[in-house]
Amino acid sequence: MKPQKALHLHLELDKKKPKSLGGNYAIFEKYDGWYGYMDLFGSDIYSRAGRKIPSLRELSEKIRPHLPKVRGRLIFEIMIEGLEIDSFPTLNGILNRKHEQADDVYLMVHDFVPFGESSDAPFKYRYNLVREIVDKIGLPEVRVAPIIGTHTITDPSSNLPLKLHANQVWERGGEGIILKDINAPYMPEKRNHTLLKIKEELTLDMVVYGVEAGKVGGKYENTLGTLLVREKSGLTHTVSGMTDEQRDRWWAGKDIIVGRVVEIKAMKRNKDDGSLREPRFKAIRWDKGVDDID
């Protein structure tokens, strides 16, 4: 059984003939981890490609005696404590080790697919099973991925609540959000409206040429509100996404950030004017100068 594929909501809406969108959704944070699974009848931890992960052999052995006698597949993101933000390259290197066990690993469980007559169970039923199974396992390395909100899509072009949830995740440095139709079954290999994602797809390096204060009466009124950044082509953008500590420090000492090359992530570039959709600050590129921007 191969994984279900997530449909990118905003990229789909930009098509001339988008797929049918709508439903009642549970909202999760999209974790920057490895997709993994365990079958609950004595399985090891496997990767998306269906390969046993050698670096998680000891964790598999620790979890296996606690698995309930249920026929089905537990699906999760494989994470490492302290590597939640922009961690995938490091995580990839650690989990790919063949002769060394990975430390501080935990599994963020977000789905369970029963085998047999219940294989077409809706997600709201499957998520209840996730909570029951994780509770029975009773190990700190196995956790339930929390639902951070719910939303009913009736008009896909009007999705402000989803944007607010995505912004909250981006403010923490996360990837974005995943939406699961609570009434839909698990659909291996399918890409449709029952599993949606909102994430940043574009990464660019730009130079900071100025800063602006936050809006009067807003949270950042007396500190840095946005960075003014410029691409090599000359296109300019305003970006947010900084931490409160960064905002206060850079507002007090603007020379720390102005003139620096920074990494910006965005959902996409608009074709009509080259502007960016939802651009966010990610990091200062200390390894690059203005002349190094592509």
C-alpha atoms as a printed R data frame, in Angstrom:
    type eleno elety resid chain resno       x      y       z
1   ATOM     1    CA   MET     A     1   0.000  0.000   0.000
2   ATOM     2    CA   LYS     A     2   1.651  3.202  -1.191
3   ATOM     3    CA   PRO     A     3   1.086  6.583   0.538
4   ATOM     4    CA   GLN     A     4  -1.733  8.920  -0.374
5   ATOM     5    CA   LYS     A     5  -0.501 12.095  -2.090
6   ATOM     6    CA   ALA     A     6  -1.407 15.612  -1.001
7   ATOM     7    CA   LEU     A     7  -2.866 18.095  -3.466
8   ATOM     8    CA   HIS     A     8  -1.384 21.608  -3.193
9   ATOM     9    CA   LEU     A     9  -4.440 23.791  -2.614
10  ATOM    10    CA   HIS     A    10  -3.149 27.079  -4.026
11  ATOM    11    CA   LEU     A    11  -1.437 25.548  -7.047
12  ATOM    12    CA   GLU     A    12  -4.661 23.727  -7.865
13  ATOM    13    CA   LEU     A    13  -6.738 26.908  -7.577
14  ATOM    14    CA   ASP     A    14  -4.453 28.616 -10.097
15  ATOM    15    CA   LYS     A    15  -5.333 26.083 -12.807
16  ATOM    16    CA   LYS     A    16  -7.914 26.894 -15.471
17  ATOM    17    CA   LYS     A    17  -9.792 23.724 -14.573
18  ATOM    18    CA   PRO     A    18  -9.063 22.914 -10.915
19  ATOM    19    CA   LYS     A    19 -10.167 19.627  -9.442
20  ATOM    20    CA   SER     A    20 -13.354 19.539  -7.397
21  ATOM    21    CA   LEU     A    21 -12.522 20.964  -3.961
22  ATOM    22    CA   GLY     A    22 -14.635 20.945  -0.830
23  ATOM    23    CA   GLY     A    23 -15.317 19.094   2.387
24  ATOM    24    CA   ASN     A    24 -14.933 19.136   6.153
25  ATOM    25    CA   TYR     A    25 -11.266 19.092   7.123
26  ATOM    26    CA   ALA     A    26  -9.077 18.460  10.141
27  ATOM    27    CA   ILE     A    27  -5.996 20.698  10.036
28  ATOM    28    CA   PHE     A    28  -2.523 19.495  11.019
29  ATOM    29    CA   GLU     A    29   0.887 21.101  10.955
30  ATOM    30    CA   LYS     A    30   2.982 19.764   8.070
31  ATOM    31    CA   TYR     A    31   6.086 18.355   9.722
32  ATOM    32    CA   ASP     A    32   9.526 18.463   8.123
33  ATOM    33    CA   GLY     A    33  10.170 14.786   8.741
34  ATOM    34    CA   TRP     A    34  10.373 11.398   7.039
35  ATOM    35    CA   TYR     A    35   7.198  9.521   6.134
36  ATOM    36    CA   GLY     A    36   7.206  6.156   7.881
37  ATOM    37    CA   TYR     A    37   4.905  3.330   8.863
38  ATOM    38    CA   MET     A    38   4.583  0.223  11.031
39  ATOM    39    CA   ASP     A    39   2.165 -2.664  10.523
40  ATOM    40    CA   LEU     A    40   0.704 -3.722  13.850
41  ATOM    41    CA   PHE     A    41   1.531 -7.399  13.736
42  ATOM    42    CA   GLY     A    42   5.245 -7.422  14.470
43  ATOM    43    CA   SER     A    43   6.566 -4.975  11.893
44  ATOM    44    CA   ASP     A    44   9.688 -2.847  11.841
45  ATOM    45    CA   ILE     A    45   9.664  0.842  10.926
46  ATOM    46    CA   TYR     A    46   9.596  1.282   7.150
47  ATOM    47    CA   SER     A    47  10.182  4.264   4.863
48  ATOM    48    CA   ARG     A    48   7.951  5.673   2.131
49  ATOM    49    CA   ALA     A    49   9.760  3.421  -0.346
50  ATOM    50    CA   GLY     A    50   8.811  0.325   1.660
51  ATOM    51    CA   ARG     A    51  12.343 -0.243   2.972
52  ATOM    52    CA   LYS     A    52  13.207 -1.184   6.532
53  ATOM    53    CA   ILE     A    53  15.161  1.662   8.182
54  ATOM    54    CA   PRO     A    54  18.357  0.170   9.700
55  ATOM    55    CA   SER     A    55  19.080  3.221  11.880
56  ATOM    56    CA   LEU     A    56  15.717  2.683  13.654
57  ATOM    57    CA   ARG     A    57  16.152 -1.027  14.413
58  ATOM    58    CA   GLU     A    58  16.460 -0.435  18.167
59  ATOM    59    CA   LEU     A    59  13.418  1.839  18.214
60  ATOM    60    CA   SER     A    60  11.419 -0.774  16.281
61  ATOM    61    CA   GLU     A    61  12.407 -3.408  18.851
62  ATOM    62    CA   LYS     A    62  11.399 -1.095  21.696
63  ATOM    63    CA   ILE     A    63   7.963 -0.354  20.230
64  ATOM    64    CA   ARG     A    64   7.100 -3.847  18.926
65  ATOM    65    CA   PRO     A    65   6.171 -5.502  22.272
66  ATOM    66    CA   HIS     A    66   3.701 -2.685  22.983
67  ATOM    67    CA   LEU     A    67   1.797 -2.872  19.690
68  ATOM    68    CA   PRO     A    68  -1.862 -3.837  20.114
69  ATOM    69    CA   LYS     A    69  -3.118 -6.944  18.317
70  ATOM    70    CA   VAL     A    70  -4.812 -5.019  15.530
71  ATOM    71    CA   ARG     A    71  -4.390 -5.588  11.805
72  ATOM    72    CA   GLY     A    72  -3.570 -2.282  10.240
73  ATOM    73    CA   ARG     A    73  -0.891  0.254   9.408
74  ATOM    74    CA   LEU     A    74   0.229  3.090  11.671
75  ATOM    75    CA   ILE     A    75   1.392  6.083   9.583
76  ATOM    76    CA   PHE     A    76   3.633  8.810  10.967
77  ATOM    77    CA   GLU     A    77   6.343 11.397  10.418
78  ATOM    78    CA   ILE     A    78   9.744 10.372  11.751
79  ATOM    79    CA   MET     A    79  11.250 13.256  13.708
80  ATOM    80    CA   ILE     A    80  14.320 13.946  15.840
81  ATOM    81    CA   GLU     A    81  14.080 16.017  19.000
82  ATOM    82    CA   GLY     A    82  15.450 19.509  18.429
83  ATOM    83    CA   LEU     A    83  15.443 19.264  14.625
84  ATOM    84    CA   GLU     A    84  11.844 20.294  13.951
85  ATOM    85    CA   ILE     A    85  12.653 23.492  12.021
86  ATOM    86    CA   ASP     A    86  14.324 23.272   8.580
87  ATOM    87    CA   SER     A    87  15.709 19.900   9.627
88  ATOM    88    CA   PHE     A    88  15.200 17.648   6.635
89  ATOM    89    CA   PRO     A    89  18.788 17.574   5.270
90  ATOM    90    CA   THR     A    90  20.162 16.742   8.728
91  ATOM    91    CA   LEU     A    91  17.371 14.253   9.416
92  ATOM    92    CA   ASN     A    92  17.991 12.626   6.053
93  ATOM    93    CA   GLY     A    93  21.656 12.097   6.843
94  ATOM    94    CA   ILE     A    94  20.982 10.619  10.284
95  ATOM    95    CA   LEU     A    95  18.241  8.213   9.214
96  ATOM    96    CA   ASN     A    96  20.224  6.998   6.205
97  ATOM    97    CA   ARG     A    97  22.990  5.603   8.397
98  ATOM    98    CA   LYS     A    98  23.271  1.846   7.975
99  ATOM    99    CA   HIS     A    99  25.562  0.963  10.868
100 ATOM   100    CA   GLU     A   100  24.633  3.527  13.536
101 ATOM   101    CA   GLN     A   101  21.397  3.883  15.483
102 ATOM   102    CA   ALA     A   102  19.645  7.258  15.429
103 ATOM   103    CA   ASP     A   103  19.157  8.937  18.808
104 ATOM   104    CA   ASP     A   104  16.276 11.092  20.118
105 ATOM   105    CA   VAL     A   105  13.865  9.884  17.418
106 ATOM   106    CA   TYR     A   106  10.110 10.114  17.893
107 ATOM   107    CA   LEU     A   107   7.149  9.254  15.686
108 ATOM   108    CA   MET     A   108   4.385 11.817  15.127
109 ATOM   109    CA   VAL     A   109   1.435  9.560  14.263
110 ATOM   110    CA   HIS     A   110  -1.251 11.122  12.068
111 ATOM   111    CA   ASP     A   111  -3.163  8.178  10.581
112 ATOM   112    CA   PHE     A   112  -4.037  4.511  10.917
113 ATOM   113    CA   VAL     A   113  -5.363  2.370   8.080
114 ATOM   114    CA   PRO     A   114  -7.164 -0.803   9.190
115 ATOM   115    CA   PHE     A   115  -6.786 -3.915   7.062
116 ATOM   116    CA   GLY     A   116  -9.827 -5.929   6.072
117 ATOM   117    CA   GLU     A   117 -13.457 -4.866   6.277
118 ATOM   118    CA   SER     A   118 -12.653 -1.469   7.855
119 ATOM   119    CA   SER     A   119 -10.109 -0.445   5.214
120 ATOM   120    CA   ASP     A   120 -12.501  2.221   3.857
121 ATOM   121    CA   ALA     A   121 -13.081  3.815   7.257
122 ATOM   122    CA   PRO     A   122 -13.361  7.643   7.242
123 ATOM   123    CA   PHE     A   123 -10.573  9.688   8.775
124 ATOM   124    CA   LYS     A   124 -12.620 10.741  11.844
125 ATOM   125    CA   TYR     A   125 -12.865  7.038  12.764
126 ATOM   126    CA   ARG     A   126  -9.204  6.350  11.951
127 ATOM   127    CA   TYR     A   127  -7.981  9.279  14.060
128 ATOM   128    CA   ASN     A   128  -9.842  7.941  17.105
129 ATOM   129    CA   LEU     A   129  -8.001  4.657  16.535
130 ATOM   130    CA   VAL     A   130  -4.700  6.561  16.346
131 ATOM   131    CA   ARG     A   131  -5.302  8.037  19.792
132 ATOM   132    CA   GLU     A   132  -6.302  4.668  21.254
133 ATOM   133    CA   ILE     A   133  -3.307  2.857  19.756
134 ATOM   134    CA   VAL     A   134  -0.765  5.479  20.806
135 ATOM   135    CA   ASP     A   135  -2.246  5.455  24.317
136 ATOM   136    CA   LYS     A   136  -1.883  1.655  24.481
137 ATOM   137    CA   ILE     A   137   1.713  1.799  23.236
138 ATOM   138    CA   GLY     A   138   2.439  4.256  26.035
139 ATOM   139    CA   LEU     A   139   5.944  5.282  24.963
140 ATOM   140    CA   PRO     A   140   7.225  8.892  24.726
141 ATOM   141    CA   GLU     A   141   8.741  8.099  21.330
142 ATOM   142    CA   VAL     A   142   5.258  7.529  19.865
143 ATOM   143    CA   ARG     A   143   3.025 10.624  19.847
144 ATOM   144    CA   VAL     A   144  -0.276 11.710  18.348
145 ATOM   145    CA   ALA     A   145  -0.065 14.511  15.781
146 ATOM   146    CA   PRO     A   146  -2.502 17.095  17.175
147 ATOM   147    CA   ILE     A   147  -5.343 18.591  15.170
148 ATOM   148    CA   ILE     A   148  -4.729 22.361  15.287
149 ATOM   149    CA   GLY     A   149  -8.076 23.377  13.796
150 ATOM   150    CA   THR     A   150 -11.001 22.424  11.594
151 ATOM   151    CA   HIS     A   151 -12.410 24.064   8.491
152 ATOM   152    CA   THR     A   152 -15.211 23.472   6.008
153 ATOM   153    CA   ILE     A   153 -14.367 24.433   2.439
154 ATOM   154    CA   THR     A   154 -17.424 25.604   0.531
155 ATOM   155    CA   ASP     A   155 -15.775 28.263  -1.615
156 ATOM   156    CA   PRO     A   156 -12.112 27.256  -2.192
157 ATOM   157    CA   SER     A   157 -11.175 30.792  -3.251
158 ATOM   158    CA   SER     A   158 -12.196 32.091   0.186
159 ATOM   159    CA   ASN     A   159  -9.841 30.380   2.619
160 ATOM   160    CA   LEU     A   160  -8.816 33.050   5.148
161 ATOM   161    CA   PRO     A   161  -9.039 30.633   8.130
162 ATOM   162    CA   LEU     A   162  -6.597 28.297   6.384
163 ATOM   163    CA   LYS     A   163  -4.243 31.194   5.689
164 ATOM   164    CA   LEU     A   164  -4.321 32.166   9.374
165 ATOM   165    CA   HIS     A   165  -3.423 28.627  10.450
166 ATOM   166    CA   ALA     A   166  -0.627 28.468   7.859
167 ATOM   167    CA   ASN     A   167   0.721 31.842   8.984
168 ATOM   168    CA   GLN     A   168   0.864 30.679  12.603
169 ATOM   169    CA   VAL     A   169   2.915 27.650  11.561
170 ATOM   170    CA   TRP     A   170   5.184 29.762   9.339
171 ATOM   171    CA   GLU     A   171   5.727 32.215  12.196
172 ATOM   172    CA   ARG     A   172   7.183 29.297  14.186
173 ATOM   173    CA   GLY     A   173   9.409 28.372  11.238
174 ATOM   174    CA   GLY     A   174   7.309 25.382  10.186
175 ATOM   175    CA   GLU     A   175   6.541 24.132   6.665
176 ATOM   176    CA   GLY     A   176   2.802 24.706   6.450
177 ATOM   177    CA   ILE     A   177  -0.405 22.775   7.040
178 ATOM   178    CA   ILE     A   178  -2.092 19.549   5.938
179 ATOM   179    CA   LEU     A   179  -5.866 19.167   5.596
180 ATOM   180    CA   LYS     A   180  -7.571 15.778   5.857
181 ATOM   181    CA   ASP     A   181 -11.216 15.295   4.866
182 ATOM   182    CA   ILE     A   182 -12.731 13.790   8.013
183 ATOM   183    CA   ASN     A   183 -15.338 11.841   6.029
184 ATOM   184    CA   ALA     A   184 -12.999 10.348   3.418
185 ATOM   185    CA   PRO     A   185 -11.245  6.968   3.397
186 ATOM   186    CA   TYR     A   186  -7.502  6.614   2.977
187 ATOM   187    CA   MET     A   187  -6.718  6.590  -0.749
188 ATOM   188    CA   PRO     A   188  -3.291  5.093  -1.527
189 ATOM   189    CA   GLU     A   189  -1.460  6.814  -4.418
190 ATOM   190    CA   LYS     A   190  -4.424  9.141  -5.086
191 ATOM   191    CA   ARG     A   191  -4.054 12.941  -5.276
192 ATOM   192    CA   ASN     A   192  -7.408 14.671  -4.799
193 ATOM   193    CA   HIS     A   193  -9.418 16.978  -2.548
194 ATOM   194    CA   THR     A   194  -9.435 14.537   0.397
195 ATOM   195    CA   LEU     A   195  -5.815 15.407   1.300
196 ATOM   196    CA   LEU     A   196  -4.636 19.000   0.784
197 ATOM   197    CA   LYS     A   197  -1.533 20.957   1.720
198 ATOM   198    CA   ILE     A   198  -0.509 24.583   1.995
199 ATOM   199    CA   LYS     A   199   3.259 25.033   2.034
200 ATOM   200    CA   GLU     A   200   6.044 27.220   0.728
201 ATOM   201    CA   GLU     A   201   7.429 25.933  -2.566
202 ATOM   202    CA   LEU     A   202   9.871 28.645  -3.680
203 ATOM   203    CA   THR     A   203  13.238 29.551  -2.093
204 ATOM   204    CA   LEU     A   204  15.137 32.710  -3.117
205 ATOM   205    CA   ASP     A   205  18.120 34.735  -1.881
206 ATOM   206    CA   MET     A   206  17.636 38.514  -1.714
207 ATOM   207    CA   VAL     A   207  19.341 41.542  -0.201
208 ATOM   208    CA   VAL     A   208  17.683 43.585   2.552
209 ATOM   209    CA   TYR     A   209  17.626 47.256   1.556
210 ATOM   210    CA   GLY     A   210  15.438 48.604   4.356
211 ATOM   211    CA   VAL     A   211  13.063 47.959   7.237
212 ATOM   212    CA   GLU     A   212   9.601 49.224   8.147
213 ATOM   213    CA   ALA     A   213   7.867 49.571  11.497
214 ATOM   214    CA   GLY     A   214   4.784 47.554  12.301
215 ATOM   215    CA   LYS     A   215   1.309 48.957  11.790
216 ATOM   216    CA   VAL     A   216   0.054 51.527  14.305
217 ATOM   217    CA   GLY     A   217  -2.051 49.742  16.890
218 ATOM   218    CA   GLY     A   218  -0.741 46.349  15.820
219 ATOM   219    CA   LYS     A   219   1.424 43.811  17.630
220 ATOM   220    CA   TYR     A   220   4.637 45.219  16.119
221 ATOM   221    CA   GLU     A   221   3.809 48.935  16.331
222 ATOM   222    CA   ASN     A   222   7.023 49.889  18.132
223 ATOM   223    CA   THR     A   223   9.369 47.429  16.502
224 ATOM   224    CA   LEU     A   224  10.265 45.941  13.124
225 ATOM   225    CA   GLY     A   225   7.196 45.047  11.077
226 ATOM   226    CA   THR     A   226   8.569 44.007   7.673
227 ATOM   227    CA   LEU     A   227  11.856 43.666   5.809
228 ATOM   228    CA   LEU     A   228  12.253 45.358   2.428
229 ATOM   229    CA   VAL     A   229  14.122 42.993   0.126
230 ATOM   230    CA   ARG     A   230  15.359 43.162  -3.460
231 ATOM   231    CA   GLU     A   231  16.025 40.407  -5.985
232 ATOM   232    CA   LYS     A   232  18.967 40.479  -8.364
233 ATOM   233    CA   SER     A   233  16.503 41.381 -11.124
234 ATOM   234    CA   GLY     A   234  15.500 44.516  -9.215
235 ATOM   235    CA   LEU     A   235  12.060 43.291  -8.109
236 ATOM   236    CA   THR     A   236  11.302 44.309  -4.535
237 ATOM   237    CA   HIS     A   237   9.132 42.680  -1.879
238 ATOM   238    CA   THR     A   238   8.082 43.173   1.734
239 ATOM   239    CA   VAL     A   239   8.431 40.111   3.941
240 ATOM   240    CA   SER     A   240   7.549 39.057   7.453
241 ATOM   241    CA   GLY     A   241   8.138 35.832   9.372
242 ATOM   242    CA   MET     A   242  10.824 37.054  11.796
243 ATOM   243    CA   THR     A   243  10.816 36.071  15.471
244 ATOM   244    CA   ASP     A   244   9.993 38.680  18.110
245 ATOM   245    CA   GLU     A   245  13.609 38.627  19.271
246 ATOM   246    CA   GLN     A   246  14.875 39.278  15.728
247 ATOM   247    CA   ARG     A   247  12.400 42.110  15.241
248 ATOM   248    CA   ASP     A   248  13.456 43.924  18.415
249 ATOM   249    CA   ARG     A   249  17.204 43.398  17.855
250 ATOM   250    CA   TRP     A   250  17.174 44.487  14.221
251 ATOM   251    CA   TRP     A   251  14.952 47.495  14.929
252 ATOM   252    CA   ALA     A   252  17.408 48.650  17.581
253 ATOM   253    CA   GLY     A   253  20.375 47.971  15.288
254 ATOM   254    CA   LYS     A   254  19.249 48.206  11.664
255 ATOM   255    CA   ASP     A   255  22.800 47.831  10.395
256 ATOM   256    CA   ILE     A   256  22.709 44.217  11.579
257 ATOM   257    CA   ILE     A   257  20.211 43.284   8.882
258 ATOM   258    CA   VAL     A   258  20.239 46.015   6.209
259 ATOM   259    CA   GLY     A   259  22.623 45.047   3.415
260 ATOM   260    CA   ARG     A   260  22.552 41.378   4.345
261 ATOM   261    CA   VAL     A   261  21.581 38.549   2.003
262 ATOM   262    CA   VAL     A   262  18.595 36.635   3.351
263 ATOM   263    CA   GLU     A   263  16.765 33.478   2.335
264 ATOM   264    CA   ILE     A   264  13.117 34.020   1.481
265 ATOM   265    CA   LYS     A   265  10.491 31.314   1.029
266 ATOM   266    CA   ALA     A   266   7.202 31.806  -0.796
267 ATOM   267    CA   MET     A   267   4.335 29.692  -2.051
268 ATOM   268    CA   LYS     A   268   4.831 30.749  -5.684
269 ATOM   269    CA   ARG     A   269   5.600 33.642  -8.037
270 ATOM   270    CA   ASN     A   270   2.621 35.392  -9.635
271 ATOM   271    CA   LYS     A   271   2.932 35.323 -13.415
272 ATOM   272    CA   ASP     A   272   1.398 38.743 -14.083
273 ATOM   273    CA   ASP     A   273   3.785 40.987 -12.118
274 ATOM   274    CA   GLY     A   274   6.447 38.700 -10.628
275 ATOM   275    CA   SER     A   275   5.276 39.315  -7.070
276 ATOM   276    CA   LEU     A   276   5.537 36.525  -4.521
277 ATOM   277    CA   ARG     A   277   2.643 34.835  -2.775
278 ATOM   278    CA   GLU     A   278   3.080 34.723   1.019
279 ATOM   279    CA   PRO     A   279   6.828 35.540   1.114
280 ATOM   280    CA   ARG     A   280   8.477 34.753   4.468
281 ATOM   281    CA   PHE     A   281  11.906 35.403   5.963
282 ATOM   282    CA   LYS     A   282  13.739 32.171   6.786
283 ATOM   283    CA   ALA     A   283  17.356 32.984   7.585
284 ATOM   284    CA   ILE     A   284  20.329 35.295   7.074
285 ATOM   285    CA   ARG     A   285  22.730 33.808   4.515
286 ATOM   286    CA   TRP     A   286  25.971 34.534   6.342
287 ATOM   287    CA   ASP     A   287  27.796 32.569   3.649
288 ATOM   288    CA   LYS     A   288  26.729 34.940   0.849
289 ATOM   289    CA   GLY     A   289  27.387 38.518  -0.152
290 ATOM   290    CA   VAL     A   290  25.341 40.706  -2.505
291 ATOM   291    CA   ASP     A   291  27.456 39.623  -5.496
292 ATOM   292    CA   ASP     A   292  26.669 35.951  -4.758
293 ATOM   293    CA   ILE     A   293  22.924 36.250  -5.361
294 ATOM   294    CA   ASP     A   294  21.782 34.164  -8.336
